[in-house]
Amino acid sequence: MNTDNNSINQQCAESVSAYISVDEMAKMLSIARATAYQLTKINNFPCFYIGKRIIIPLTAFNEWAKTQAGNHAAFFEK
């Protein structure tokens, strides 16, 4: 049975992407899509572009979110 659990864990790890889209980030944070796009404009927000698509590395995003939680706020520029 242990090999079955390892196989399931490996399948789950393979199905989770190392990158997320802005829409996926919005769903994760339960925020509006427009607000998620505003976040990508903040200095030091971990993202990059492929064409017009914004790509967010999940590990870097999680670290950024931890830092923001410690700061108690994210500031938006107009």
C-alpha positions as CSV (number, residue, x, y, z in Angstrom):
1,M,0.0,0.0,0.0
2,N,2.9,2.4,0.6
3,T,3.8,2.3,-3.1
4,D,0.2,3.3,-3.9
5,N,0.5,6.3,-1.7
6,N,3.8,7.3,-3.2
7,S,2.3,7.0,-6.7
8,I,-0.6,9.2,-5.8
9,N,1.7,11.8,-4.2
10,Q,3.8,11.8,-7.3
11,Q,0.8,12.2,-9.6
12,C,-0.4,15.2,-7.4
13,A,3.0,16.8,-7.5
14,E,3.1,16.4,-11.3
15,S,-0.4,18.0,-11.7
16,V,0.6,21.1,-9.7
17,S,2.3,23.7,-11.9
18,A,5.3,25.7,-10.7
19,Y,3.6,28.7,-12.4
20,I,0.2,30.3,-12.1
21,S,-1.7,32.9,-14.1
22,V,-3.2,36.1,-12.8
23,D,-6.6,34.5,-12.9
24,E,-5.4,31.6,-10.8
25,M,-3.8,34.0,-8.3
26,A,-7.1,35.9,-8.1
27,K,-8.9,32.7,-7.3
28,M,-6.3,31.7,-4.7
29,L,-6.6,35.1,-2.9
30,S,-10.4,35.4,-3.4
31,I,-9.9,38.8,-5.0
32,A,-11.2,40.4,-8.2
33,R,-9.3,39.9,-11.4
34,A,-8.7,43.6,-11.8
35,T,-7.2,43.7,-8.3
36,A,-4.9,40.8,-9.2
37,Y,-3.7,42.6,-12.2
38,Q,-3.0,45.7,-10.0
39,L,-0.8,43.5,-7.7
40,T,1.4,42.6,-10.7
41,K,2.3,46.3,-11.1
42,I,3.7,46.6,-7.5
43,N,7.5,46.8,-7.3
44,N,9.1,43.5,-6.4
45,F,6.0,41.5,-7.3
46,P,7.3,38.1,-8.7
47,C,6.1,37.9,-12.2
48,F,7.3,37.9,-15.8
49,Y,5.8,38.2,-19.3
50,I,5.6,35.8,-22.2
51,G,4.2,37.9,-24.9
52,K,1.2,39.7,-23.2
53,R,0.7,36.9,-20.7
54,I,1.8,37.4,-17.1
55,I,3.4,34.4,-15.5
56,I,3.8,34.1,-11.7
57,P,6.2,31.6,-10.3
58,L,4.3,29.9,-7.5
59,T,7.2,29.5,-5.0
60,A,8.2,33.2,-5.4
61,F,4.6,34.3,-5.1
62,N,4.2,32.3,-1.8
63,E,7.3,34.0,-0.4
64,W,6.1,37.4,-1.5
65,A,2.7,36.7,0.1
66,K,4.4,35.7,3.4
67,T,6.4,39.0,3.4
68,Q,3.2,41.0,2.7
69,A,1.4,39.2,5.5
70,G,4.2,40.3,7.8
71,N,3.9,43.9,6.5
72,H,0.1,43.8,7.0
73,A,-0.6,45.5,3.7
74,A,0.0,45.7,0.0
75,F,0.1,49.2,-1.4
76,F,-1.5,50.0,-4.8
77,E,-0.4,52.7,-7.2
78,K,-2.9,54.5,-9.3
